[in-house]
Amino acid sequence: MALGSSKLFRPVKVGALTLNHRMVLAPMAWFKATETEHVPILPLVKEYYTQRASDPGTLLITEATIIARKAGVNKHAPRVWSEEQLQVWKEISDSVHDKGSYIYCQLWALGRMADYNALWEENPSLSYVAPSAIPLSGKDKVPRLMTLDEIHEYIQLYAQAAADAVNKAGFDGVEIHGAHGYLVDQFLQDVVNKRTDDYGGSIENRARFGLEVIDAVVKAIRAEKTAIRLSPWGITALEVQMKDPIPMFSYFVLQIKNEHPDLSYIHIVEPRIDGAQTRNQEEYSSDSSNDFLCKIWAPKPYIAAGAFTRVTAMEAADEKGDIVAFGRHFISNPDLTVRLKNNLPLTPYNRSTFYLHRNVAEGYTDYPFASTVSN
């Protein structure tokens, strides 16, 4: 099969958008926001996204962006609720649109994953909360059990952040961060959700918070602008790894499909991914596969993420119809989509520069574009 004939390089409809190909920028934390106001640093952050929007018709998903002050604090993590934050994000989204591409904002609430010292430094009255009072190993603070009123408040915080992201900041849609042990995922995972009320216990109850968040966001901005990211196979170091995630996530995704058939997409992390690391084949079962979710969700837009190469991405697109999210290679190759289309060499990434909390271009916007493209 000729490289150019792969579905990976063909248009696909996602929500109200028509993408020119099936390669998207994965959401990746960069911590390139101001320390106190959590505003994306200009012009640096705008340049980063604009570079990766240079191939028209590309979908970009932002780094995790905190929905409200009380939703958790990580120093230098961006937010999407103050007027200043929204204005800067609008400048970024406008720049992406000027390139003919699209951008979704990933909505983030941290729960027990919050930096509680930073939370209380910012405002001592803020509460460190989670679905259950279960701390992370090695942490000296235990999160407080969320009350029902707080659960309902958080649902509305997601909806308000979604409305502001689309209506004020100019994003084309939002992706709810339901993966990697953050708040939505904490409700789904039986290993950290030990509630005995309507939001814990059974599969139906553990799904309730995430489904109500989706309901509220859809009501605020419509289904075609709403998406969610999930990581069924968990993260070992964060103690969010169920023995058998298939029943939980099968139910959750089927409910989404039934209730919101026009949802923009679901975004699923491959089982070989363990946080920032890639598991060796022997570290996960050969039975671990996301095919069960592909089948439930088909034929709707499905984004797969997780250490894809040019070859494996083409296979995923051709055999399953997947859209493929690229992370690390999109960092070091701002024109990754052009390189993959034309089978050009990739620039290696430098992992040591991934989380520099500074207003510097190193490892962020200083990677080169391909000098030549074969026609």
N, C-alpha and C positions, 0 to 999 in steps of 0.2 A: 504493500500500500504506500503510495506517495505521501510524503509528510503533509503536503497541503490539502490532501483529501480528508484528513481526520476531522471528525465533528468538533474537536477542540478548537478549531479555527473557523468554525461556522457560527452565524448569528443564533441567538437564543433570546426568548422573551422572558423577562423576570419582572413580575408585577406589571406596572405600566410601561416599563422600559424595554427597549430592544437593544441588547448588547451585540457588539460586532464579533464577539468570540466568547469562549467559555473559560477564560482565565481571569481570576479576580485577585485583588490585593487582600490578603488575609489581615485581620485585625491583630496588631502587635503593640504591646505597651512600650512606650518610648520615654515617658516622664520628661517631656520637653515643654512643660507649662511652668508659669511663674509660681514661686513657692507659696505665696500667701493668697493670691487671688485665683490661682489655678486657671490662668488664661493661656492658651497656646502661644508660644513665643513666635513673634513675627520678626523678620520674614521667613525664619528658618522652617517652621512647620508648614507654612503655605508652599514653600519651595519643594519640600519633600513630597507632598501630595500632588502638586502640579507636575513634577517630574514624572510621576508614575501614572498620570492621566494623559501623557503625551500621545499615546496611541488611541485615537478617538473610539468611543464605544466601549471603554473599559470601565468596569465597576470596581470602586475602591471601598473598603470597609475601614472606618477609622479605628484607632486604638480605643481601648476601653475608656469610656467617658462617664464620670460619676454624675448621677441624676439629681442629687441634692446634697446639701451640707451634711445632713444626718445619715446619709447612705454610706458613709465611710470616708476615711481620709487616707490617701497615700501621697506623700510629699511629691510635688511636681507632676501629679496626675491631672489631666484636664477635666473640666466640668462643663455642664451644659445647662446652667440655670440662671446665672446672673446676666444682666444686660450686656456687660462688657464681654463676657465669655461668648454670648450669642453673636455679638457684632463681629468678633474676630473669626468665629467659625463661619459666619456668613461670607467674610472676605475669602476664606479658604475654599468654601464650596463654590463661590462665584468663579474663582480661578480654575477649579476643576472643570466647571461647566464651559468656561471659555475654550478649553481644550477639546470639547466635544465628548467628555466622559461624565461619569456619574459617581455619587458618593453617598454612602449610608453611614449613619452615626451609630456606633455600638453603645448601648445603654447599660450602665454598670452600677450595681449595688453590691457591697462587699460582705455584709454579715460578719461572721466570725473571722473572715480574712482581713478585716480592717486593721490598719495600724493604730491601735488604741492609744498609744502615747501621742501620736500626731493628732488624733481626734480630740483628745482632751487639751492638748496645747492650743488648738484652734478655738475650742469652746468647751470649758469644763462641764457645761450642762448637757452636752451630747451624750447619748447612751450607746454603749457597746453591746449590740444585740445580735441574736441569731435565732433560728427556728428552735434550737434546744440549747441548754446550758452545757455545751460540750466544747472544751478548749482545744486549740491546736497543740499537739505535743511540743513540749519545750517552751510554751508560752506561760507566763505567770499570771495571766488574767483569764477569768472565765466569762464568756459573754452571757448577758442576761436573756432569759427566755422572752421572745417577742410576745406582747399581748395581742389579743384579737384586734383591738383598736389600732395598734401599730401596724399589723399586717394589712389592714384595710387602708391605712394611710400610705404605706409603701406602694400599694397597687396604684393609688392615685398619683403618687410621685412619678412613677414610670409613665403614666398617661400624660402628665403635664410636661415631662421632659421630652416625650415624643412629639407633642404638639409644638413645643418651642423649637425643637430641632428642625422640624419640617417648615413651620410657618414663619419662624423668625431667623433661623440660621441657614435656611435654604437647602437643607439636605433633601435628597430624593426619597429617603426612607430611613428606617431605623432597624437595627438588629438588636434584639434583647439578648444580653449575655446570660445564657442559661447553662454555661459550661464551667469546667475547671474549678469547681468547689466554691463558687461565689453564691450569692444569696438564692437565686432560683434553683440552682443545683443542690444547695443544702437542703431545701425542702424535698427535692426528688429522692435524695439518697438516704436509704434506710439506716446507713451507718452513722449518720449525724443528725437525722430527724427522729427524735424519740417522743414526739408530742403525742398526747392522748386525746386531742380534740379533733375538730373537723379538718385540721391541716396536718395530721400525722397518723401513722399506723398503717392503714390499708393503702394499696396502690392508688385508689381513687382519691383518698384524702391527701396523700403526698403530692399528687398531681395538681391539687386544687389551686394552690398559690400561683404556680406558673400559668395555668390556664386562665385564671382570673386576671393576671397581668396582661396576657395576650388579649383577652376580651376588652380590657380597658384601653389598651393602646390602639386596637383596631377601631374602637368607638371614637377615639380621638383623631386618628389620621387615615383610617380605612385599611382594609386588609392588604390591598395591593402595595402599600408602603411599609408593611410590617413583616419582620422576619425574626427568627430565633436561632441561636447557636447552642448546640448540645454536645456533651462529651460522655457518651454512655459508659465508657470503659474506665473512666475516672483517672485520678492522679494518686500514685502511691504515697508520695511524701505528704500530701494534704489529707490523707486518710478518708478519701472519698472514692471508694472502690468497692462496689457491691459484688457479692459472689456471683449473682446472675442478674445483670441489668436488663435482659431482654424483656421480661414481662412488664417492668415499669416503663421503659421507653417505648415499647410497642403500644401500650395503652395511651401514653401521653401524645405520641405523634398521631395515632388514629383519631383521638379526640380533636386535635387541632385540624386535621383534614376534614372531619365531619362538621365541625363548627365554623371553620374559616377556610373553605375550599379555595378562596382567592388569595390566601396568604402569599406574600412575595416569594419566599423560599424558606427551606430549612437548611441549616449549615451544620454538618456533623463532622466531628473530629475522629479520625481513624484510630483503631485500637492500638496501633504501633506507637502512638504519641503518648508520652507520659510527662505532661507539663512541658518544660522547655527541652526535654530530652526525647530521643527516639529509642524505643525499646528494641532490643535484639529479638530475633525470631523466637529464641528459646524462652524469652521472658513473658510471652503471652501465648495463650492457647491457639492452636490452629483453628479451633472452633470460633474464636473471637472474630467477628465480622459485622459490618454494618449493613450487610445485604438485607437483613430483615426490615430495616427502616427504608431502604431504597424501594423495596417491594410495596410496603404500606403506602409510601408517599407517591409513588409513580402514578401518572406521568408528570407530576408537577416538578418545578425547579428544585434541584437538590445540589447543594454545594458540598463537596468533600474536601477535607483539609488534612494534611499530614505527610510531610516529607516526600511529596511527589517529585518525580523526575519528568523529563520530557516524554520518555517512553511510557511510564506508568500513567501519566496524565492523559495521554492519547488513548491508552487502553481503557481508562475509566470513562472517558467521553464516548468512545466508540462502542463499548460493550454495555454500558449502563446508562448512557446519556447524561453523565454527571457534568456539572460545572466544577472546576478545580480551583481551590484557593492556594495561592503560593505566598509564603512568608519570607523565610530567610533569603531565598534566591531573588525575591523582589526587592529586598533591601539593597543588595549589591549590584543589581541590574535594573536601574530605573526604567529601562525599555525592555523589560523581560518578555513581554508579549511579542514584541517585534523579533527578538532573538529566537524565541521558540518557533515562531512562524517560519523563520528563515534558516533555522538550524545553525545558528551562530554560537560560538563559544560563550560560556557564562563566566563572569568575573566572580571569583570566590569571595565569600563574606568573611568578615573579621568578628568573631563572636565577642571578643573583649570590648568592643565598642557598643554593644547592644543597649546597655542601660546607663549610659553616661548622663547624669542629671545636670547637664550644662547646656548653655546656649552655644554649642559648637557644631560645626558641620561634619566633623570626623565620624566616619562610619554611618552617616545619615544622608547627607546630600552631596558628598564629594565623590561618589562612585561614578565612573564614566558611562556615557552612552556608547553604543557600538559605532565605530567610525565608518563602517560600510555595511550596506545591506544588499544581499544578493537578490536579484529580481527573478 
